[in-house]
Amino acid sequence: MNDKQQNSRQNRNNQQGKSNKRRNQQPQQRRQSQTRGDAQSGRNPEQRGSSQRTGGRTYQSLPDASLGKKISAAGCLAVIVGVFLPWVSLPVLFDSTTVTGTDFRGGRITLAIAIAGAIAIAVSPAGRWGQKAWGGVVAIGTLATVIALLIISDPSFVVEGGGGGALTPDTGASTDYGVFITLVGAIAILAGPLYDKYS
C-alpha cells in the first residue's frame, strides 16, 4: 500500500513539473515569435509600439519609416508643390506670362501620380515597401522625371498642343523654376525605393 501511495505521489509530482515547465516555456516562445516577426518585417523591437494595425496589417508612422520612404515622401511633396508653380515663361508683347504645371495635361498627370505615390507610401506595410508599393513608386518617379525632362528640353511642348495647353505656340518659351522643383522631387521619388533596396 505504501508503495502505491509513493508511486502515485511521484506521478503527481512529475505531472506538476511538466505543467510548470510548459508554463515557463510559453513566455519564451512568445518572445521568440515576436523577435522572428520583427526580423521578417525589418522592424526594431523599439519600433513595435509605434506601429498601427489596420485590417490585420501593420502600418508605420513616417518618423519610423525607412530612409528611402522618407526620401520618396519628400519627393512627392516637392512635385505636388512644383506643379502649381510656373513651368514655362512666354513673352507677350512687352511683357511675359507664365504657364504652371496645372495649365496643361502633362502637368496634371504629374500631380495625379505624385498624389498616388504619396498614398502608396502611406499605406505600405511597416518596415518594408511591399512588392506592389515598391514597383508603383519606381514607376511614378520615372514617369514624373520623364515629363519634367521633356518640358526642360523643349518648353514649346507646353504651348504647341502636345501638352494639352491652350496657349498659342511661341518660339520664345523658356523653362521656369517650377519645373526644376518638380524634377528634383521626381528624382527623389525614384531614388527612395532604389536606396532602400540597394543600400
Secondary structure, DSSP 8 states (H G I E B T S, - for coil): -HHHHHHHHHHHHHHHHHHHHHHHHHHHHHHHHHHHHHHHHT--GGGGGGEEEETTEEEE-GGGS-HHHHHHHHHHHHHHHHHTSEEEEEEETTEEEEEEGGGSHHHHHHHHHHHHHHHHHHHSBTTS--HHHHHHHHHHHHHHHHHHHHHHH-THHHHSSTT---S---TT-EE-HHHHHHHHHHHHHHHHHHHHHH-
